[in-house]
């Protein structure tokens, strides 16, 4: 089946289809075509999270070395920013808590394959665009915002991606057709379907429907009701016509994709936040740097605003720069005297785990900076610190959906705007702060008065009772149902 010609009953114009074919040919010219190669897989414990959830990372091997069974589930993903890894970790955590053995399948990491080369090239462009959007306002307004809100929204973009995904199938040779496959990015979902897998869950991020995320043949899961309706109707995905809707059996609203460790401790962590506020303990702020390493100027403004409160032991700050040590070095170079308040926790994931665990019931002061060159540790450190933090400062990406009070800073790309809208409507986060001054004003207000924090904690409790944060569990349940039906 040529999935680029007709998408959910919508025939692609000849010009759109021909452009998709040419895009595939350009990829072949640049990265090669290994469709005649038979790749095999081996498995090894994943860094950082391997010990926590028994996650095994799949990689290329000369011979077949993996034996999957009825408790195996594959989590397909790519490293593009941190968001897709973060969703994958939520799915792995939920799967493990439900008795499954998760296998991590990062198509980006498959060095030497056409699949890995194509994705690496696209990731490089995306990361560069994210950084430029924060450095050059005109580029952001004229290129990045429109591309991320409307360009990726068009079904013609999906036509091209589907054709390119045909190049990614050789790495699936060792994977059983009926194994549950949860993809935290559309390319692994599309590739899995093209490769003949029958139990594919396309775990869609964000809260803004875009045709970029369509993988016909998979079950599409979404985190919000508004996203469900938008994808169901393929809203605005063609500027010239009303499209045939996506069939109801191809989409499901699951709730937010959140790790089992966070969901199971929501009540406990909320009580701790309220107790700290009541007893006058330093308010704990967690600043999370995204995967593209953008927004440094905002981070500097936030830290400068908090330092007087930190000096008076009225605030404490956790800064996770992920794997962007250069960002932390730039911050330190621009904030004089920051070193006297700071303790660095670099490239020691076990020490980071101990710190986060101890901070659950012990006092914390000053600034604590975290950086890990390993991507797994870089991403999951934020999750560990969420439990012992009072407020998370983040752009409205995938962390928008997490059960922690959130201060939303300026987005990176128009598609992220709706993440802040979702958090603000649920009540577990602020609206999007578009300037450093607005961000700092909110910090000052929350430092002086506890009512906003108290309201957010209350809203988190209400959302938890409603099952809003159970999306990761529901993804696994849907995979179980689909496998049983087939």
C-alpha positions as CSV (number, residue, x, y, z in Angstrom):
1,X,0.0,0.0,0.0
2,X,1.3,3.5,-0.9
3,X,0.3,5.5,2.1
4,X,1.3,8.8,0.6
5,X,-1.3,8.7,-2.2
6,X,-4.4,8.6,0.0
7,X,-4.4,9.6,3.7
8,X,-7.6,8.7,5.7
9,X,-9.6,8.7,2.4
10,X,-8.1,12.0,1.2
11,X,-6.5,11.7,-2.2
12,X,-3.3,13.7,-2.5
13,X,-3.0,16.0,-5.5
14,X,-0.5,14.7,-8.1
15,X,1.8,17.7,-7.5
16,X,1.9,17.0,-3.7
17,X,2.6,13.3,-4.3
18,X,5.3,13.9,-6.8
19,X,7.0,16.3,-4.5
20,X,7.0,13.6,-1.8
21,X,8.6,11.1,-4.2
22,X,11.3,13.7,-5.0
23,X,11.9,14.3,-1.3
24,X,12.5,10.6,-0.8
25,X,14.9,10.5,-3.8
26,X,16.8,13.5,-2.3
27,X,17.2,11.5,1.0
28,X,18.4,8.5,-1.0
29,X,20.9,10.6,-2.8
30,X,22.2,12.1,0.4
31,X,22.0,9.2,2.8
32,X,21.8,6.1,0.6
33,X,19.2,3.3,0.4
34,X,19.7,0.2,2.5
35,X,16.4,-1.4,1.7
36,X,18.2,-4.5,0.5
37,X,20.1,-4.9,3.8
38,X,18.8,-7.2,6.6
39,X,19.5,-5.7,10.0
40,X,19.4,-7.6,13.2
41,X,19.0,-6.4,16.8
42,X,20.6,-6.8,20.2
43,X,19.6,-5.5,23.6
44,X,21.4,-4.0,26.5
45,X,20.3,-2.2,29.7
46,X,19.4,1.4,28.9
47,X,21.5,4.0,30.8
48,X,20.0,5.5,33.9
49,X,16.5,4.1,33.5
50,X,17.6,0.5,32.8
51,X,17.9,-0.3,36.5
52,X,14.7,1.6,37.4
53,X,12.3,-0.1,35.0
54,X,14.3,-2.9,33.4
55,X,14.4,-1.0,30.1
56,X,16.6,-2.6,27.5
57,X,17.9,-0.5,24.6
58,X,17.8,-2.0,21.1
59,X,20.7,-1.5,18.7
60,X,22.0,-3.0,15.4
61,X,23.7,-6.4,15.6
62,X,25.3,-8.8,13.1
63,X,23.0,-11.7,14.2
64,X,19.6,-11.8,15.9
65,X,20.2,-11.6,19.7
66,X,16.8,-10.6,21.1
67,X,14.0,-13.0,22.1
68,X,10.7,-11.1,22.6
69,X,7.8,-12.7,24.5
70,X,4.2,-11.9,25.6
71,X,5.5,-9.4,28.2
72,X,7.6,-7.4,25.8
73,X,6.6,-4.0,24.6
74,X,8.7,-1.8,22.2
75,X,8.8,1.9,22.7
76,X,9.8,3.6,19.4
77,X,11.3,7.1,19.6
78,X,13.9,9.5,18.3
79,X,16.1,12.0,20.0
80,X,14.6,15.3,18.8
81,X,14.6,17.7,21.7
82,X,13.7,16.1,25.0
83,X,10.0,15.8,24.7
84,X,9.8,12.6,22.7
85,X,12.3,10.9,25.1
86,X,10.2,12.2,28.0
87,X,7.0,10.7,26.6
88,X,8.9,7.4,26.0
89,X,10.0,7.3,29.6
90,X,6.4,7.8,30.8
91,X,5.3,4.9,28.7
92,X,8.2,2.7,29.9
93,X,7.4,3.6,33.5
94,X,3.7,2.7,33.1
95,X,4.5,-0.5,31.2
96,X,6.9,-1.7,33.8
97,X,4.4,-0.9,36.6
98,X,1.9,-3.1,34.7
99,X,4.2,-6.1,34.4
100,X,5.8,-5.4,31.0
101,X,9.4,-5.5,29.9
102,X,10.0,-2.3,27.9
103,X,12.4,-2.2,24.9
104,X,13.8,1.2,23.9
105,X,14.0,1.6,20.1
106,X,15.6,4.9,19.1
107,X,15.7,5.1,15.4
108,X,18.0,8.2,15.6
109,X,20.6,6.1,17.3
110,X,20.9,3.5,14.6
111,X,24.2,4.7,13.2
112,X,25.1,3.5,9.7
113,X,21.6,2.9,8.6
114,X,19.7,5.1,6.2
115,X,17.0,5.4,8.8
116,X,19.4,6.8,11.4
117,X,21.1,9.2,8.9
118,X,17.8,10.7,7.7
119,X,16.5,11.3,11.2
120,X,19.9,12.7,12.4
121,X,19.8,15.2,9.5
122,X,16.3,16.3,10.3
123,X,17.1,16.6,14.0
124,X,20.1,18.9,13.3
125,X,17.9,21.2,11.3
126,X,15.2,21.3,14.0
127,X,17.6,22.1,16.8
128,X,19.2,24.8,14.8
129,X,15.8,26.3,14.0
130,X,14.8,26.2,17.7
131,X,17.9,28.1,18.7
132,X,17.7,30.7,15.9
133,X,14.0,31.3,16.8
134,X,15.1,32.5,20.3
135,X,18.1,34.6,19.0
136,X,16.5,36.3,15.9
137,X,12.9,37.6,16.5
138,X,12.3,38.2,12.8
139,X,13.2,34.5,12.0
140,X,10.9,33.4,14.8
141,X,8.0,35.5,13.5
142,X,8.5,35.0,9.8
143,X,9.7,31.3,9.7
144,X,9.7,29.3,12.9
145,X,6.2,30.2,14.4
146,X,4.4,29.7,11.0
147,X,6.3,26.5,10.3
148,X,5.5,24.9,13.7
149,X,1.9,26.0,13.8
150,X,0.7,25.9,10.1
151,X,3.5,24.4,8.0
152,X,3.6,21.1,9.9
153,X,-0.2,21.2,10.1
154,X,-0.8,20.6,6.4
155,X,-1.6,17.1,5.2
156,X,0.9,17.6,2.3
157,X,3.7,17.5,4.9
158,X,2.4,14.0,6.0
159,X,2.4,12.8,2.5
160,X,6.1,13.6,2.2
161,X,6.9,12.0,5.6
162,X,5.1,8.8,4.7
163,X,7.1,8.5,1.6
164,X,10.4,9.1,3.5
165,X,9.4,6.6,6.2
166,X,9.5,3.8,3.6
167,X,13.3,4.2,3.9
168,X,13.2,3.2,7.6
169,X,11.7,-0.3,7.5
170,X,14.9,-2.4,7.2
171,X,15.7,-2.0,10.9
172,X,12.4,-3.7,11.8
173,X,13.4,-7.1,10.4
174,X,13.7,-8.8,13.8
175,X,10.6,-7.4,15.3
176,X,7.5,-9.7,15.5
177,X,4.5,-8.3,13.6
178,X,2.1,-8.6,16.5
179,X,4.3,-7.1,19.3
180,X,2.9,-4.0,21.0
181,X,4.7,-1.0,19.6
182,X,4.2,2.4,21.2
183,X,5.8,5.2,19.2
184,X,6.5,8.5,20.9
185,X,7.3,10.1,17.5
186,X,5.4,9.8,14.3
187,X,8.4,8.5,12.2
188,X,8.8,5.3,14.3
189,X,5.0,4.9,14.1
190,X,5.0,5.3,10.3
191,X,8.0,3.1,9.8
192,X,6.5,0.3,12.0
193,X,3.3,0.4,10.0
194,X,5.2,0.3,6.7
195,X,7.2,-2.6,8.1
196,X,4.0,-4.6,8.7
197,X,3.5,-4.3,12.5
198,X,-0.1,-4.6,13.5
199,X,-0.2,-3.3,17.0
200,X,1.2,0.2,16.6
201,X,0.2,3.0,19.0
202,X,1.1,6.5,17.7
203,X,1.5,8.4,21.0
204,X,0.9,12.0,19.8
205,X,2.6,14.9,21.7
206,X,1.4,18.5,22.1
207,X,-2.1,20.0,22.1
208,X,-2.2,21.4,18.6
209,X,-3.4,19.0,15.8
210,X,-0.9,18.8,13.0
211,X,-0.8,16.4,10.0
212,X,2.9,15.9,10.8
213,X,1.8,13.5,13.5
214,X,-0.5,11.2,11.4
215,X,0.4,7.6,10.9
216,X,-2.5,5.9,9.2
217,X,-2.6,2.2,10.2
218,X,-1.7,3.0,13.8
219,X,-4.0,3.9,16.7
220,X,-3.5,7.6,17.5
221,X,-3.6,8.6,21.1
222,X,-4.0,12.2,22.3
223,X,-3.7,13.9,25.7
224,X,-6.7,16.3,25.6
225,X,-10.3,16.4,24.4
226,X,-9.7,19.4,22.1
227,X,-6.8,17.6,20.4
228,X,-9.1,14.6,19.9
229,X,-11.7,16.6,18.1
230,X,-9.0,18.4,16.0
231,X,-7.4,15.2,14.8
232,X,-10.7,13.5,14.4
233,X,-11.8,16.1,11.9
234,X,-8.3,16.7,10.5
235,X,-9.0,20.4,11.3
236,X,-7.2,22.9,9.1
237,X,-4.9,20.3,7.6
238,X,-5.6,21.4,4.0
239,X,-6.1,25.1,3.1
240,X,-8.2,24.4,0.1
241,X,-10.7,21.7,1.1
242,X,-12.5,20.1,4.0
243,X,-11.0,16.7,4.6
244,X,-12.6,13.4,5.2
245,X,-12.4,12.8,9.0
246,X,-10.2,10.3,10.7
247,X,-12.3,7.2,11.6
248,X,-13.2,7.0,15.3
249,X,-11.5,3.6,15.7
250,X,-8.2,5.2,14.7
251,X,-8.0,7.6,17.6
252,X,-8.3,7.6,21.4
253,X,-8.2,10.2,24.2
254,X,-6.0,8.8,27.0
255,X,-5.1,11.7,29.2
256,X,-1.6,13.1,30.0
257,X,1.4,10.8,29.5
258,X,3.0,10.8,33.0
259,X,5.4,8.4,34.7
260,X,4.0,5.9,37.3
261,X,6.4,7.3,39.9
262,X,4.9,10.8,39.6
263,X,1.2,9.7,39.3
264,X,1.4,7.3,42.3
265,X,2.9,10.1,44.5
266,X,0.7,13.1,43.5
267,X,-1.1,13.3,46.8
268,X,2.0,12.9,48.9
269,X,4.0,15.5,46.9
270,X,1.1,18.0,47.0
271,X,0.9,17.8,50.7
272,X,4.6,18.4,51.0
273,X,4.4,21.5,48.9
274,X,1.5,22.9,50.9
275,X,3.3,22.1,54.2
276,X,6.4,24.0,53.0
277,X,4.4,27.0,52.1
278,X,2.5,27.0,55.4
279,X,5.7,26.6,57.5
280,X,7.7,29.3,55.6
281,X,10.3,27.0,54.1
282,X,12.2,28.2,51.0
283,X,10.0,28.0,47.9
284,X,11.7,25.5,45.6
285,X,11.9,26.4,41.9
286,X,12.9,23.9,39.3
287,X,14.2,25.4,36.0
288,X,14.3,22.9,33.1
289,X,16.3,23.6,30.0
290,X,14.9,22.1,26.8
291,X,16.6,19.7,24.4
292,X,17.5,22.4,21.9
293,X,19.2,24.5,24.6
294,X,17.4,27.7,23.6
295,X,16.0,30.5,25.8
296,X,19.2,31.3,27.7
297,X,18.3,35.0,28.2
298,X,15.1,34.0,30.0
299,X,17.0,31.6,32.3
300,X,19.4,34.4,33.2
301,X,16.5,36.8,34.0
302,X,14.9,34.1,36.2
303,X,18.0,33.3,38.1
304,X,18.8,37.0,38.7
305,X,15.3,37.5,40.0
306,X,15.6,34.6,42.4
307,X,19.1,35.3,43.8
308,X,17.9,37.9,46.4
309,X,15.3,35.4,47.7
310,X,17.9,32.6,47.7
311,X,20.3,34.8,49.6
312,X,17.7,35.4,52.3
313,X,16.8,31.6,52.3
314,X,13.3,32.4,51.1
315,X,13.9,30.4,47.9
316,X,15.9,27.5,46.5
317,X,16.6,26.8,42.9
318,X,17.2,23.6,41.0
319,X,18.6,24.0,37.5
320,X,18.7,21.1,35.1
321,X,20.5,22.0,31.9
322,X,20.1,18.5,30.6
323,X,23.2,17.7,28.5
324,X,23.9,21.3,27.7
325,X,26.9,22.1,29.8
326,X,27.7,25.1,27.6
327,X,24.4,26.7,28.5
328,X,25.3,26.5,32.2
329,X,28.8,27.9,31.6
330,X,27.2,30.8,29.7
331,X,24.8,31.5,32.5
332,X,27.6,31.4,35.1
333,X,29.7,33.8,32.9
334,X,26.9,36.3,32.8
335,X,25.7,36.2,36.5
336,X,28.4,37.5,38.7
337,X,28.7,35.8,42.1
338,X,26.4,32.9,41.3
339,X,29.1,30.5,42.3
340,X,28.8,31.4,46.0
341,X,25.3,30.0,46.1
342,X,25.7,27.1,43.8
343,X,26.5,23.4,44.1
344,X,27.0,21.5,40.9
345,X,25.8,17.9,40.4
346,X,27.4,16.9,37.1
347,X,27.5,13.5,35.4
348,X,26.7,11.5,38.5
349,X,23.1,10.2,38.1
350,X,23.2,8.2,41.3
351,X,24.1,11.3,43.3
352,X,21.3,13.2,41.5
353,X,18.9,10.4,42.6
354,X,20.1,10.6,46.2
355,X,19.7,14.4,46.2
356,X,16.1,14.2,44.9
357,X,15.2,11.5,47.4
358,X,16.7,13.3,50.4
359,X,15.0,16.6,49.4
360,X,11.6,15.0,49.7
361,X,11.7,15.4,53.5
362,X,14.8,17.5,54.2
363,X,15.5,21.3,53.9
364,X,17.2,22.5,50.8
365,X,18.9,25.9,50.3
366,X,20.9,27.7,47.6
367,X,21.2,26.8,43.9
368,X,21.7,23.2,42.7
369,X,22.8,22.7,39.1
370,X,22.4,19.4,37.3
371,X,24.0,18.3,34.1
372,X,24.4,14.8,32.6
373,X,26.1,14.0,29.3
374,X,24.0,10.9,29.0
375,X,20.7,11.7,27.4
376,X,18.7,9.3,29.6
377,X,20.0,10.8,32.8
378,X,19.7,14.4,31.4
379,X,16.0,13.9,30.7
380,X,15.0,11.9,33.7
381,X,16.7,14.1,36.2
382,X,13.9,16.6,35.7
383,X,11.4,13.9,36.6
384,X,13.3,13.1,39.8
385,X,13.5,16.7,40.8
386,X,9.8,17.4,40.1
387,X,8.7,15.4,43.1
388,X,10.8,17.6,45.5
389,X,10.1,20.9,43.8
390,X,7.3,23.4,44.4
391,X,7.1,25.1,41.1
392,X,8.5,24.0,37.7
393,X,9.6,26.8,35.3
394,X,9.3,25.5,31.8
395,X,8.4,26.3,28.2
396,X,5.0,24.8,27.2
397,X,6.3,21.6,25.7
398,X,5.7,18.1,27.1
399,X,6.3,19.2,30.7
400,X,3.1,21.3,30.3
401,X,1.1,18.1,31.1
402,X,3.0,17.1,34.3
403,X,1.3,17.1,37.7
404,X,3.4,19.9,39.3
405,X,2.6,23.6,39.7
406,X,4.1,25.3,36.6
407,X,5.2,28.7,35.5
408,X,5.1,28.8,31.7
409,X,7.8,30.8,30.0
410,X,7.8,31.8,26.3
411,X,7.3,28.9,23.8
412,X,9.7,27.7,21.2
413,X,7.4,27.2,18.2
414,X,3.8,28.0,17.7
415,X,2.6,24.4,18.3
416,X,3.7,24.8,22.0
417,X,1.2,27.6,22.7
418,X,-1.6,25.2,23.3
419,X,0.4,23.3,26.0
420,X,0.2,26.4,28.2
421,X,-3.4,26.9,27.4
422,X,-4.2,23.3,28.6
423,X,-2.2,23.8,31.8
424,X,-3.9,27.2,32.5
425,X,-7.4,25.7,31.9
426,X,-6.8,22.7,34.1
427,X,-5.3,25.1,36.7
428,X,-2.0,23.3,37.3
429,X,0.0,25.9,35.5
430,X,0.1,29.6,34.5
431,X,-0.7,31.1,31.1
432,X,2.3,31.6,28.9
433,X,4.7,34.4,30.1
434,X,5.8,36.0,26.9
435,X,8.6,38.3,28.3
436,X,11.2,38.0,31.0
437,X,9.6,40.9,32.8
438,X,6.3,39.1,33.0
439,X,8.0,35.9,34.1
440,X,9.8,37.7,36.9
441,X,6.6,39.5,38.0
442,X,4.9,36.1,38.5
443,X,7.9,34.8,40.4
444,X,7.8,37.8,42.8
445,X,4.1,37.3,43.4
446,X,4.4,33.6,44.1
447,X,7.3,34.3,46.4
448,X,5.3,36.8,48.4
449,X,1.9,35.0,48.5
450,X,1.0,31.3,48.6
451,X,-2.5,31.5,47.1
452,X,-1.5,30.7,43.5
453,X,0.6,27.7,44.6
454,X,-2.3,26.5,46.8
455,X,-4.8,26.8,43.9
456,X,-2.5,24.8,41.6
457,X,-2.1,22.0,44.1
458,X,-5.8,21.9,44.6
459,X,-6.3,21.7,40.8
460,X,-3.7,18.9,40.5
461,X,-5.7,16.9,43.1
462,X,-8.9,17.4,41.2
463,X,-7.4,16.5,37.9
464,X,-5.8,13.4,39.5
465,X,-9.2,12.2,40.8
466,X,-10.6,12.6,37.3
467,X,-7.8,10.5,35.8
468,X,-6.3,13.3,33.7
469,X,-2.7,12.1,34.4
470,X,-3.4,8.4,33.6
471,X,-2.5,8.6,29.9
472,X,0.6,6.4,30.0
473,X,-1.3,3.6,31.7
474,X,-4.1,4.0,29.1
475,X,-1.7,3.7,26.2
476,X,-0.5,0.3,27.5
477,X,-4.1,-0.8,28.1
478,X,-5.0,0.1,24.5
479,X,-2.0,-1.9,23.2
480,X,-3.2,-4.9,25.2
481,X,-6.7,-4.6,23.8
482,X,-5.5,-4.3,20.2
483,X,-3.2,-7.3,20.5
484,X,-6.0,-9.4,22.0
485,X,-8.4,-8.4,19.2
486,X,-5.9,-9.2,16.5
